[in-house]
Amino acid sequence: MGRAVLKACLPWLALLLVAFAAAYFLVRFNQSRLRLRRLRRLHGDQRGGVQSLSFVLTVPVFVMILCFIIQVSQLMIGTIVVHYAAFAAARSAIVWIPAALPWPEGANCIARYERDPDAPDQHPPVLDPDSPAFGPSDGGVTYMVRDVGGGSPKYWQIDAAAALACMPISPSRDLGLSMPGPGRDATDALQRAYAAMVSNSHQNKRISQRLENKAAYALRYTRVEIRFYHKNSEPPLERPPSPYGLMPDPEEFHANELGWEDPITVTVYHDLALLPGPFAFLSRMVPGRSGVDRVAQRIHPNGTVYACTLSATMTLGNEGEKSVVPYEYQP
């Protein structure tokens, strides 16, 4: 994960160095020098003064560069946090998916899934018993998990793990967002944990509301995509239609079951709230010579704030239990 974070932060680090270089050039061009004695004397001087033309011209540009440095720093921090959120969501997936919850999400079952049409190197298994290629083979299929309208407890746990990890980079001011039903329990647990760790937190009445605002934003603007790869050397997850029109035995085959050791990939998307101000202008489409504005494509309004979408991916192995009854291909 450290190498992935470093690669994701390299473009932001380059922009940060460019911003520092621009600020240094601006200071040198203005022939400014840091003199603490003159700053103290200026601070204590109550007489009026006339600002020089160079100061008036360069201060707005210098303030804009400083805001750019702060924003790029926040984007780098957000990139690191989103990578951790991907790890937290993947860790939650490999723990919750093998859990034996009530039907229809039993052991190694989650919501429903379908083949990922955008995944490369797809090699669907041969399901016809009369085909000579029937049986274990090379390759495999990548499936994408679909949330069934928010009715999957396991999907909710994975999504909540990513959202709670993104709370530190979520705005704490009130944006008028409603808290989803399951998120109330998680927010109450966070508030109790914070009160237990900080004994005098009750003196600040705004802490509880700020935590709730962060959780509401993170749950609203954090999304996860779950994929898993199933090898053709294992029993296929798809079943051919029965020649007699009979349905498969539900105790033997579940339509939403994963392999007990399938690699699970979780991709987390978080809309990082940007600093208020010039990003409203940057979000306007101004196509260049190629007809594309790459800056405006990454900035979009989320209510009263403007956000930039950050993403990260993590793959971990499923921690399910191996079947006690070995599967054998029937000729």
C-alpha positions as YAML, in Angstrom:
chain: A
units: angstrom
residues:
- id: 1
  name: MET
  ca: [0.00, 0.00, 0.00]
- id: 2
  name: GLY
  ca: [2.89, 2.38, 0.70]
- id: 3
  name: ARG
  ca: [4.14, 2.17, -2.88]
- id: 4
  name: ALA
  ca: [0.63, 2.84, -4.23]
- id: 5
  name: VAL
  ca: [0.27, 5.88, -1.97]
- id: 6
  name: LEU
  ca: [3.65, 7.20, -3.11]
- id: 7
  name: LYS
  ca: [2.73, 6.82, -6.79]
- id: 8
  name: ALA
  ca: [-0.61, 8.55, -6.25]
- id: 9
  name: CYS
  ca: [1.02, 11.46, -4.41]
- id: 10
  name: LEU
  ca: [3.79, 12.07, -6.94]
- id: 11
  name: PRO
  ca: [1.71, 14.38, -9.20]
- id: 12
  name: TRP
  ca: [0.54, 16.40, -6.19]
- id: 13
  name: LEU
  ca: [4.11, 16.57, -4.90]
- id: 14
  name: ALA
  ca: [5.25, 17.96, -8.26]
- id: 15
  name: LEU
  ca: [2.53, 20.63, -8.12]
- id: 16
  name: LEU
  ca: [3.53, 21.46, -4.56]
- id: 17
  name: LEU
  ca: [7.16, 21.97, -5.59]
- id: 18
  name: VAL
  ca: [6.05, 24.17, -8.49]
- id: 19
  name: ALA
  ca: [3.95, 26.28, -6.11]
- id: 20
  name: PHE
  ca: [6.85, 26.72, -3.68]
- id: 21
  name: ALA
  ca: [9.11, 27.69, -6.58]
- id: 22
  name: ALA
  ca: [6.56, 30.26, -7.77]
- id: 23
  name: ALA
  ca: [6.25, 31.71, -4.27]
- id: 24
  name: TYR
  ca: [10.05, 31.92, -3.93]
- id: 25
  name: PHE
  ca: [10.37, 33.58, -7.34]
- id: 26
  name: LEU
  ca: [7.66, 36.08, -6.43]
- id: 27
  name: VAL
  ca: [9.42, 36.98, -3.18]
- id: 28
  name: ARG
  ca: [12.79, 37.36, -4.92]
- id: 29
  name: PHE
  ca: [11.23, 39.39, -7.73]
- id: 30
  name: ASN
  ca: [9.73, 41.77, -5.18]
- id: 31
  name: GLN
  ca: [13.16, 42.01, -3.46]
- id: 32
  name: SER
  ca: [11.65, 41.17, -0.09]
- id: 33
  name: ARG
  ca: [13.75, 40.33, 2.93]
- id: 34
  name: LEU
  ca: [12.69, 38.96, 6.29]
- id: 35
  name: ARG
  ca: [13.60, 41.47, 9.00]
- id: 36
  name: LEU
  ca: [11.98, 40.69, 12.31]
- id: 37
  name: ARG
  ca: [12.99, 43.99, 13.90]
- id: 38
  name: ARG
  ca: [11.23, 45.97, 11.18]
- id: 39
  name: LEU
  ca: [8.16, 43.72, 11.46]
- id: 40
  name: ARG
  ca: [7.92, 44.39, 15.22]
- id: 41
  name: ARG
  ca: [8.37, 48.10, 14.67]
- id: 42
  name: LEU
  ca: [5.73, 48.10, 11.94]
- id: 43
  name: HIS
  ca: [3.33, 46.20, 14.17]
- id: 44
  name: GLY
  ca: [3.69, 48.79, 16.94]
- id: 45
  name: ASP
  ca: [3.46, 51.79, 14.63]
- id: 46
  name: GLN
  ca: [0.03, 53.43, 14.90]
- id: 47
  name: ARG
  ca: [0.62, 56.01, 12.20]
- id: 48
  name: GLY
  ca: [-0.98, 55.80, 8.77]
- id: 49
  name: GLY
  ca: [1.05, 54.75, 5.77]
- id: 50
  name: VAL
  ca: [0.88, 54.44, 2.02]
- id: 51
  name: GLN
  ca: [1.20, 50.99, 0.48]
- id: 52
  name: SER
  ca: [3.70, 50.69, -2.31]
- id: 53
  name: LEU
  ca: [2.51, 49.73, -5.77]
- id: 54
  name: SER
  ca: [4.63, 46.58, -5.81]
- id: 55
  name: PHE
  ca: [3.03, 45.39, -2.57]
- id: 56
  name: VAL
  ca: [-0.48, 45.99, -3.86]
- id: 57
  name: LEU
  ca: [0.23, 44.13, -7.09]
- id: 58
  name: THR
  ca: [2.02, 41.13, -5.65]
- id: 59
  name: VAL
  ca: [0.02, 40.39, -2.47]
- id: 60
  name: PRO
  ca: [-3.08, 38.98, -4.27]
- id: 61
  name: VAL
  ca: [-0.89, 36.72, -6.39]
- id: 62
  name: PHE
  ca: [1.12, 35.63, -3.34]
- id: 63
  name: VAL
  ca: [-2.06, 34.87, -1.34]
- id: 64
  name: MET
  ca: [-3.39, 32.84, -4.27]
- id: 65
  name: ILE
  ca: [-0.17, 30.81, -4.40]
- id: 66
  name: LEU
  ca: [-0.38, 30.18, -0.65]
- id: 67
  name: CYS
  ca: [-3.97, 28.97, -1.02]
- id: 68
  name: PHE
  ca: [-2.82, 26.70, -3.84]
- id: 69
  name: ILE
  ca: [-0.09, 25.24, -1.61]
- id: 70
  name: ILE
  ca: [-2.62, 24.59, 1.16]
- id: 71
  name: GLN
  ca: [-5.06, 22.96, -1.25]
- id: 72
  name: VAL
  ca: [-2.44, 20.69, -2.82]
- id: 73
  name: SER
  ca: [-1.32, 19.67, 0.68]
- id: 74
  name: GLN
  ca: [-4.91, 18.75, 1.52]
- id: 75
  name: LEU
  ca: [-5.17, 16.73, -1.69]
- id: 76
  name: MET
  ca: [-2.04, 14.79, -0.76]
- id: 77
  name: ILE
  ca: [-3.45, 14.09, 2.70]
- id: 78
  name: GLY
  ca: [-6.76, 13.08, 1.13]
- id: 79
  name: THR
  ca: [-4.98, 10.68, -1.23]
- id: 80
  name: ILE
  ca: [-3.30, 8.95, 1.72]
- id: 81
  name: VAL
  ca: [-6.59, 8.74, 3.64]
- id: 82
  name: VAL
  ca: [-8.50, 7.31, 0.67]
- id: 83
  name: HIS
  ca: [-5.85, 4.61, 0.24]
- id: 84
  name: TYR
  ca: [-6.29, 3.70, 3.90]
- id: 85
  name: ALA
  ca: [-10.08, 3.69, 3.35]
- id: 86
  name: ALA
  ca: [-9.59, 1.18, 0.52]
- id: 87
  name: PHE
  ca: [-7.60, -1.06, 2.86]
- id: 88
  name: ALA
  ca: [-10.25, -0.71, 5.60]
- id: 89
  name: ALA
  ca: [-13.04, -1.57, 3.15]
- id: 90
  name: ALA
  ca: [-11.15, -4.57, 1.72]
- id: 91
  name: ARG
  ca: [-10.39, -5.80, 5.24]
- id: 92
  name: SER
  ca: [-14.07, -5.45, 6.10]
- id: 93
  name: ALA
  ca: [-15.00, -7.35, 2.93]
- id: 94
  name: ILE
  ca: [-12.82, -10.39, 3.64]
- id: 95
  name: VAL
  ca: [-14.22, -10.53, 7.18]
- id: 96
  name: TRP
  ca: [-17.91, -9.90, 6.54]
- id: 97
  name: ILE
  ca: [-18.40, -11.85, 3.31]
- id: 98
  name: PRO
  ca: [-17.48, -15.22, 4.92]
- id: 99
  name: ALA
  ca: [-19.80, -14.45, 7.87]
- id: 100
  name: ALA
  ca: [-22.90, -16.63, 8.08]
- id: 101
  name: LEU
  ca: [-25.74, -14.11, 8.24]
- id: 102
  name: PRO
  ca: [-29.42, -14.96, 7.76]
- id: 103
  name: TRP
  ca: [-30.62, -15.83, 4.26]
- id: 104
  name: PRO
  ca: [-29.92, -14.70, 1.58]
- id: 105
  name: GLU
  ca: [-26.46, -13.64, 2.80]
- id: 106
  name: GLY
  ca: [-25.11, -16.83, 4.25]
- id: 107
  name: ALA
  ca: [-21.47, -17.85, 4.46]
- id: 108
  name: ASN
  ca: [-19.46, -16.55, 1.47]
- id: 109
  name: CYS
  ca: [-22.60, -14.91, 0.04]
- id: 110
  name: ILE
  ca: [-23.24, -11.21, -0.59]
- id: 111
  name: ALA
  ca: [-26.06, -9.33, -2.32]
- id: 112
  name: ARG
  ca: [-25.86, -10.33, -5.98]
- id: 113
  name: TYR
  ca: [-23.18, -10.12, -8.63]
- id: 114
  name: GLU
  ca: [-22.71, -10.25, -12.37]
- id: 115
  name: ARG
  ca: [-19.82, -10.44, -14.79]
- id: 116
  name: ASP
  ca: [-17.80, -7.26, -15.02]
- id: 117
  name: PRO
  ca: [-18.05, -6.17, -18.67]
- id: 118
  name: ASP
  ca: [-15.01, -3.88, -18.37]
- id: 119
  name: ALA
  ca: [-12.63, -6.43, -16.85]
- id: 120
  name: PRO
  ca: [-9.80, -7.66, -19.12]
- id: 121
  name: ASP
  ca: [-8.90, -11.30, -19.85]
- id: 122
  name: GLN
  ca: [-12.30, -12.80, -19.20]
- id: 123
  name: HIS
  ca: [-12.42, -16.58, -19.72]
- id: 124
  name: PRO
  ca: [-15.91, -17.84, -18.81]
- id: 125
  name: PRO
  ca: [-16.10, -21.50, -17.79]
- id: 126
  name: VAL
  ca: [-17.64, -24.10, -20.07]
- id: 127
  name: LEU
  ca: [-20.92, -25.20, -18.46]
- id: 128
  name: ASP
  ca: [-21.99, -27.79, -21.01]
- id: 129
  name: PRO
  ca: [-21.18, -31.29, -19.65]
- id: 130
  name: ASP
  ca: [-21.13, -32.68, -23.19]
- id: 131
  name: SER
  ca: [-18.36, -30.30, -24.27]
- id: 132
  name: PRO
  ca: [-14.78, -31.66, -24.33]
- id: 133
  name: ALA
  ca: [-13.64, -28.42, -22.66]
- id: 134
  name: PHE
  ca: [-15.89, -29.04, -19.66]
- id: 135
  name: GLY
  ca: [-13.99, -29.21, -16.38]
- id: 136
  name: PRO
  ca: [-11.15, -27.33, -14.72]
- id: 137
  name: SER
  ca: [-9.27, -24.99, -17.03]
- id: 138
  name: ASP
  ca: [-7.04, -21.94, -17.03]
- id: 139
  name: GLY
  ca: [-8.21, -18.37, -16.63]
- id: 140
  name: GLY
  ca: [-11.22, -17.10, -14.76]
- id: 141
  name: VAL
  ca: [-13.97, -14.50, -14.56]
- id: 142
  name: THR
  ca: [-14.15, -11.15, -12.74]
- id: 143
  name: TYR
  ca: [-17.50, -10.43, -11.12]
- id: 144
  name: MET
  ca: [-18.86, -7.13, -9.83]
- id: 145
  name: VAL
  ca: [-21.01, -7.10, -6.71]
- id: 146
  name: ARG
  ca: [-24.25, -5.11, -6.94]
- id: 147
  name: ASP
  ca: [-25.94, -3.64, -3.90]
- id: 148
  name: VAL
  ca: [-29.60, -4.65, -3.95]
- id: 149
  name: GLY
  ca: [-31.08, -1.26, -3.14]
- id: 150
  name: GLY
  ca: [-29.30, -0.86, 0.17]
- id: 151
  name: GLY
  ca: [-30.73, -4.13, 1.48]
- id: 152
  name: SER
  ca: [-27.42, -5.94, 1.91]
- id: 153
  name: PRO
  ca: [-26.05, -5.85, 5.48]
- id: 154
  name: LYS
  ca: [-22.63, -7.02, 4.31]
- id: 155
  name: TYR
  ca: [-22.44, -4.38, 1.59]
- id: 156
  name: TRP
  ca: [-23.40, -1.75, 4.15]
- id: 157
  name: GLN
  ca: [-20.62, -2.84, 6.52]
- id: 158
  name: ILE
  ca: [-18.03, -2.57, 3.73]
- id: 159
  name: ASP
  ca: [-19.34, 0.81, 2.62]
- id: 160
  name: ALA
  ca: [-19.42, 2.10, 6.21]
- id: 161
  name: ALA
  ca: [-15.82, 0.98, 6.80]
- id: 162
  name: ALA
  ca: [-14.68, 3.13, 3.86]
- id: 163
  name: ALA
  ca: [-16.84, 6.09, 4.91]
- id: 164
  name: LEU
  ca: [-15.65, 6.08, 8.53]
- id: 165
  name: ALA
  ca: [-12.05, 5.98, 7.32]
- id: 166
  name: CYS
  ca: [-12.74, 9.11, 5.21]
- id: 167
  name: MET
  ca: [-14.23, 11.08, 8.11]
- id: 168
  name: PRO
  ca: [-10.95, 12.92, 8.94]
- id: 169
  name: ILE
  ca: [-10.96, 14.60, 5.51]
- id: 170
  name: SER
  ca: [-14.70, 15.39, 5.53]
- id: 171
  name: PRO
  ca: [-15.92, 18.93, 6.35]
- id: 172
  name: SER
  ca: [-17.18, 19.45, 9.89]
- id: 173
  name: ARG
  ca: [-19.49, 22.38, 9.14]
- id: 174
  name: ASP
  ca: [-23.21, 21.83, 8.77]
- id: 175
  name: LEU
  ca: [-24.06, 21.24, 5.09]
- id: 176
  name: GLY
  ca: [-27.65, 20.21, 5.71]
- id: 177
  name: LEU
  ca: [-27.02, 16.53, 4.97]
- id: 178
  name: SER
  ca: [-29.27, 13.90, 6.48]
- id: 179
  name: MET
  ca: [-27.80, 10.94, 8.30]
- id: 180
  name: PRO
  ca: [-28.76, 7.53, 6.86]
- id: 181
  name: GLY
  ca: [-30.48, 5.18, 9.26]
- id: 182
  name: PRO
  ca: [-27.63, 2.69, 9.85]
- id: 183
  name: GLY
  ca: [-25.14, 5.55, 10.13]
- id: 184
  name: ARG
  ca: [-26.75, 6.79, 13.33]
- id: 185
  name: ASP
  ca: [-25.47, 3.81, 15.32]
- id: 186
  name: ALA
  ca: [-21.93, 4.28, 13.97]
- id: 187
  name: THR
  ca: [-22.00, 7.99, 14.82]
- id: 188
  name: ASP
  ca: [-23.21, 7.31, 18.36]
- id: 189
  name: ALA
  ca: [-20.38, 4.79, 18.83]
- id: 190
  name: LEU
  ca: [-17.84, 7.36, 17.61]
- id: 191
  name: GLN
  ca: [-19.18, 10.01, 19.95]
- id: 192
  name: ARG
  ca: [-19.01, 7.65, 22.93]
- id: 193
  name: ALA
  ca: [-15.47, 6.60, 21.98]
- id: 194
  name: TYR
  ca: [-14.36, 10.24, 21.69]
- id: 195
  name: ALA
  ca: [-15.94, 11.10, 25.05]
- id: 196
  name: ALA
  ca: [-14.14, 8.15, 26.65]
- id: 197
  name: MET
  ca: [-10.74, 9.18, 25.26]
- id: 198
  name: VAL
  ca: [-11.14, 12.94, 25.89]
- id: 199
  name: SER
  ca: [-12.52, 13.38, 29.38]
- id: 200
  name: ASN
  ca: [-13.24, 17.12, 29.04]
- id: 201
  name: SER
  ca: [-14.93, 16.85, 25.63]
- id: 202
  name: HIS
  ca: [-18.33, 17.55, 27.23]
- id: 203
  name: GLN
  ca: [-17.24, 21.16, 27.79]
- id: 204
  name: ASN
  ca: [-17.38, 21.81, 24.04]
- id: 205
  name: LYS
  ca: [-20.96, 21.26, 22.94]
- id: 206
  name: ARG
  ca: [-20.08, 21.57, 19.24]
- id: 207
  name: ILE
  ca: [-17.87, 18.45, 19.09]
- id: 208
  name: SER
  ca: [-20.81, 16.07, 18.91]
- id: 209
  name: GLN
  ca: [-22.43, 18.02, 16.08]
- id: 210
  name: ARG
  ca: [-19.14, 18.29, 14.16]
- id: 211
  name: LEU
  ca: [-18.62, 14.52, 14.36]
- id: 212
  name: GLU
  ca: [-22.14, 14.01, 13.07]
- id: 213
  name: ASN
  ca: [-21.54, 16.43, 10.19]
- id: 214
  name: LYS
  ca: [-18.35, 14.61, 9.22]
- id: 215
  name: ALA
  ca: [-20.06, 11.23, 9.32]
- id: 216
  name: ALA
  ca: [-23.04, 12.48, 7.25]
- id: 217
  name: TYR
  ca: [-20.74, 13.85, 4.53]
- id: 218
  name: ALA
  ca: [-18.51, 10.76, 4.47]
- id: 219
  name: LEU
  ca: [-21.47, 8.36, 4.23]
- id: 220
  name: ARG
  ca: [-23.08, 10.47, 1.51]
- id: 221
  name: TYR
  ca: [-20.07, 11.07, -0.72]
- id: 222
  name: THR
  ca: [-18.02, 7.88, -0.28]
- id: 223
  name: ARG
  ca: [-18.74, 5.02, -2.65]
- id: 224
  name: VAL
  ca: [-17.31, 1.52, -2.99]
- id: 225
  name: GLU
  ca: [-17.13, -0.98, -5.82]
- id: 226
  name: ILE
  ca: [-16.55, -4.64, -4.98]
- id: 227
  name: ARG
  ca: [-15.14, -7.11, -7.47]
- id: 228
  name: PHE
  ca: [-13.76, -10.61, -7.09]
- id: 229
  name: TYR
  ca: [-11.93, -12.99, -9.39]
- id: 230
  name: HIS
  ca: [-12.99, -16.62, -9.60]
- id: 231
  name: LYS
  ca: [-10.67, -19.13, -11.22]
- id: 232
  name: ASN
  ca: [-11.89, -21.78, -13.62]
- id: 233
  name: SER
  ca: [-9.86, -24.36, -11.74]
- id: 234
  name: GLU
  ca: [-12.47, -24.15, -8.95]
- id: 235
  name: PRO
  ca: [-16.15, -25.08, -9.10]
- id: 236
  name: PRO
  ca: [-17.98, -22.59, -11.35]
- id: 237
  name: LEU
  ca: [-20.23, -20.02, -9.71]
- id: 238
  name: GLU
  ca: [-22.69, -20.31, -12.59]
- id: 239
  name: ARG
  ca: [-24.85, -23.32, -13.25]
- id: 240
  name: PRO
  ca: [-26.19, -24.48, -16.62]
- id: 241
  name: PRO
  ca: [-29.98, -24.73, -16.99]
- id: 242
  name: SER
  ca: [-31.37, -28.06, -15.95]
- id: 243
  name: PRO
  ca: [-32.62, -30.19, -18.87]
- id: 244
  name: TYR
  ca: [-35.73, -30.93, -16.84]
- id: 245
  name: GLY
  ca: [-36.40, -27.30, -15.89]
- id: 246
  name: LEU
  ca: [-35.58, -27.93, -12.24]
- id: 247
  name: MET
  ca: [-33.99, -25.31, -10.02]
- id: 248
  name: PRO
  ca: [-30.65, -26.07, -8.30]
- id: 249
  name: ASP
  ca: [-30.78, -27.25, -4.74]
- id: 250
  name: PRO
  ca: [-30.52, -24.07, -2.56]
- id: 251
  name: GLU
  ca: [-28.58, -26.02, 0.06]
- id: 252
  name: GLU
  ca: [-25.97, -27.00, -2.54]
- id: 253
  name: PHE
  ca: [-25.76, -23.91, -4.73]
- id: 254
  name: HIS
  ca: [-26.33, -20.24, -3.90]
- id: 255
  name: ALA
  ca: [-26.64, -17.74, -6.74]
- id: 256
  name: ASN
  ca: [-24.77, -15.07, -4.75]
- id: 257
  name: GLU
  ca: [-21.94, -17.23, -3.39]
- id: 258
  name: LEU
  ca: [-18.23, -16.45, -3.75]
- id: 259
  name: GLY
  ca: [-15.33, -18.85, -3.83]
- id: 260
  name: TRP
  ca: [-13.83, -19.50, -0.42]
- id: 261
  name: GLU
  ca: [-10.43, -18.09, -1.47]
- id: 262
  name: ASP
  ca: [-11.32, -15.68, -4.27]
- id: 263
  name: PRO
  ca: [-9.28, -12.43, -4.34]
- id: 264
  name: ILE
  ca: [-11.60, -9.52, -3.47]
- id: 265
  name: THR
  ca: [-10.87, -6.07, -4.90]
- id: 266
  name: VAL
  ca: [-12.49, -2.99, -3.37]
- id: 267
  name: THR
  ca: [-12.31, 0.43, -5.03]
- id: 268
  name: VAL
  ca: [-13.18, 3.46, -2.92]
- id: 269
  name: TYR
  ca: [-14.29, 6.80, -4.37]
- id: 270
  name: HIS
  ca: [-14.45, 9.86, -2.11]
- id: 271
  name: ASP
  ca: [-15.46, 13.40, -3.08]
- id: 272
  name: LEU
  ca: [-12.89, 15.50, -1.25]
- id: 273
  name: ALA
  ca: [-14.34, 18.90, -0.30]
- id: 274
  name: LEU
  ca: [-12.14, 21.71, -1.63]
- id: 275
  name: LEU
  ca: [-11.42, 25.08, -0.11]
- id: 276
  name: PRO
  ca: [-14.16, 27.64, -0.79]
- id: 277
  name: GLY
  ca: [-13.31, 30.37, -3.25]
- id: 278
  name: PRO
  ca: [-11.77, 30.07, -6.72]
- id: 279
  name: PHE
  ca: [-12.83, 26.46, -7.34]
- id: 280
  name: ALA
  ca: [-16.28, 27.64, -8.39]
- id: 281
  name: PHE
  ca: [-14.57, 29.29, -11.36]
- id: 282
  name: LEU
  ca: [-12.28, 26.33, -12.02]
- id: 283
  name: SER
  ca: [-15.31, 24.03, -12.29]
- id: 284
  name: ARG
  ca: [-16.59, 25.91, -15.33]
- id: 285
  name: MET
  ca: [-15.89, 24.15, -18.61]
- id: 286
  name: VAL
  ca: [-13.33, 26.06, -20.69]
- id: 287
  name: PRO
  ca: [-12.27, 23.66, -23.48]
- id: 288
  name: GLY
  ca: [-8.76, 24.08, -24.79]
- id: 289
  name: ARG
  ca: [-7.40, 23.31, -28.22]
- id: 290
  name: SER
  ca: [-8.19, 19.62, -27.77]
- id: 291
  name: GLY
  ca: [-11.77, 20.45, -26.82]
- id: 292
  name: VAL
  ca: [-11.38, 18.99, -23.32]
- id: 293
  name: ASP
  ca: [-11.06, 20.76, -19.97]
- id: 294
  name: ARG
  ca: [-9.39, 18.25, -17.66]
- id: 295
  name: VAL
  ca: [-9.47, 20.55, -14.64]
- id: 296
  name: ALA
  ca: [-13.22, 21.18, -14.76]
- id: 297
  name: GLN
  ca: [-13.90, 17.47, -15.24]
- id: 298
  name: ARG
  ca: [-12.42, 16.69, -11.83]
- id: 299
  name: ILE
  ca: [-14.22, 19.47, -9.92]
- id: 300
  name: HIS
  ca: [-17.96, 19.26, -9.38]
- id: 301
  name: PRO
  ca: [-20.42, 20.80, -6.91]
- id: 302
  name: ASN
  ca: [-21.75, 18.76, -4.01]
- id: 303
  name: GLY
  ca: [-24.46, 20.97, -2.64]
- id: 304
  name: THR
  ca: [-22.77, 24.09, -1.31]
- id: 305
  name: VAL
  ca: [-19.19, 22.79, -1.63]
- id: 306
  name: TYR
  ca: [-16.99, 21.91, -4.59]
- id: 307
  name: ALA
  ca: [-15.27, 18.54, -4.54]
- id: 308
  name: CYS
  ca: [-12.59, 16.55, -6.34]
- id: 309
  name: THR
  ca: [-13.05, 12.79, -6.58]
- id: 310
  name: LEU
  ca: [-10.18, 10.69, -5.22]
- id: 311
  name: SER
  ca: [-10.01, 6.92, -5.63]
- id: 312
  name: ALA
  ca: [-7.93, 3.99, -4.43]
- id: 313
  name: THR
  ca: [-8.02, 0.21, -4.89]
- id: 314
  name: MET
  ca: [-7.04, -2.64, -2.58]
- id: 315
  name: THR
  ca: [-7.08, -6.41, -3.19]
- id: 316
  name: LEU
  ca: [-7.10, -8.99, -0.39]
- id: 317
  name: GLY
  ca: [-7.83, -12.70, -0.31]
- id: 318
  name: ASN
  ca: [-11.17, -13.98, 0.93]
- id: 319
  name: GLU
  ca: [-10.99, -15.58, 4.38]
- id: 320
  name: GLY
  ca: [-13.80, -18.07, 3.84]
- id: 321
  name: GLU
  ca: [-13.78, -21.69, 4.90]
- id: 322
  name: LYS
  ca: [-13.03, -24.48, 2.47]
- id: 323
  name: SER
  ca: [-15.91, -26.79, 1.75]
- id: 324
  name: VAL
  ca: [-15.80, -30.06, 3.72]
- id: 325
  name: VAL
  ca: [-17.26, -31.86, 0.70]
- id: 326
  name: PRO
  ca: [-14.80, -31.74, -2.24]
- id: 327
  name: TYR
  ca: [-16.38, -30.77, -5.53]
- id: 328
  name: GLU
  ca: [-15.87, -33.06, -8.49]
- id: 329
  name: TYR
  ca: [-16.76, -32.34, -12.11]
- id: 330
  name: GLN
  ca: [-19.24, -34.90, -13.30]
- id: 331
  name: PRO
  ca: [-18.62, -36.07, -16.91]
...
